[in-house]
Amino acid sequence: MIDSKPFASLLRRMIAFLIDVVPITVAFFALFYFTTDFKQTVDRFFGENPTIEDRRQFLKERNLVRDVSGLTYILYAAALEASSMRGTFGKRMLGIQVVDSAGQRIRFRTAIGRNLSKMFSILPACIGCIAAFWSDKKQAWHDRIAGTYVTQR
């Protein structure tokens, strides 16, 4: 049953998220920086007298890096949360897991929905994540949407 294990703290969950998302973002930034014209775009944007066009191009390419790394994170997190690991490498390092209401492994479809709905938790100033502080089962908005729980292993 779900109440048999303690629920994971918001701090542990946030650290696990950073452990997972930072390397993915850095890897895609480096990939784009060294294999496309992004290096020149960055140099122009941060150089002397950048133009409006330099700013527009920088934002366009930066958003592409953000979107590709974000989609990669969603697929990575969903695949591992739905696996027998029940969580990403960051979650495993911190001894936490994602489970359903019966304390069982979640389905891939549920994991995709959970990770896509993180936008609702994160975008309005992380209010949906902070809501876990006031939840008796420490559920963020995306957990409530997906019907999932994050527990200690």
Buried (B, 14 or more C-beta within 10 A) or exposed (E): EBEEBEBBBBEBBBBBBEBBBEEBBEEBBEBBBEEEEBEBBBEBBEEEEBEEEBEEBBEEBBEBBEEBBBEBBBEBBBBBBBBEBBBBBBBBBBEBBBBBEEBEBBEEEBBBBBBBBBBBBBEEEEEBBBBBEEBEBBBBBBBBBBEBBBBEE
